Amino acid sequence: PINETYNKAVRKNIVDITNEHLTLFIKVPRSQHSAKILREMEVEVKEEIVTQNPDFIISTFQADSHHHKWLRGNKRN
């Protein structure tokens, strides 16, 4: 049930890449254990985004509320 809750929330991620900006929206799972799994994977998620998009400078995760997190980036000059 924990993995199912985690997978259900993570499937609703949105990545928006334009010429100048990159935005990753993650819906945080409602269960405490599933949210902990996501917190532990934040570094790996950020590394994957940086690897796939080397032209962008990526910030750290920012919590919009308890249910959403954002990762934003700007294109290098």
N, C-alpha and C positions, 0 to 999 in steps of 0.2 A: 504493500500500500504506500510506503514512503517513496519508492522510486516512481510509482504511478503518479502520485501527486506532484513530484518534482518534474517529471516528463511533461505532464499536462500544462504546467505553468511555463516551462522553458520553450515549449512549442510555439508560444505566443510572442516570441521575440521579434523585434523589427530592427532591421539595419537599413539606414538611409545614407547613401553616399552620393554627394554632388561634386561638382568641380572643386569647391573650396572647403566643404564641411563633411564630416562623418558623424553620424549619430547612431548609437546602439541603445535600444530600449529593451529592458528586461523586466518581465513581470515576476515579482518575488512570490514564491509559493506560500500558501497560507499556513501550512503546518510548520511547526518550529524545527523539526528535524530536517525537512526538505529545504527550508531556508538556510539552515546551517551548511548543508551540502553546497548550496549555491555560493555562500560566503567563502567557503574553502576553495572553490573553483574560480573565484574572481580573477586571480593572477593568471591562471591558465587561459581564461577567456580573453583577457587583455592581451596576452602574448600572441594568441592566435590572430586577433584583429590586427595587431601591429605587424605580424608576419605577412598577412594577406594584403595589407595596405601600407607599405613602407614609406609612401610619400606623405603620410599624415603624422602629426604630433598628437598623441592621444593623452587625455587627462585620466585621472583616477575615477573610479565609480562614484557617482553622487546619488544619494537617496532623495527622491522626490517626496516620497511618503514611505510608509511601511510596506507598501505593495508595489512600488516601482523603483527601478534604478536606471540611471543614464550613464553612458560613456560617450564623451564627445571628443572630437578631434578637428584640427585645422590643418590645411595643406601647408607643407613647408614651402618657403619661398625659393 
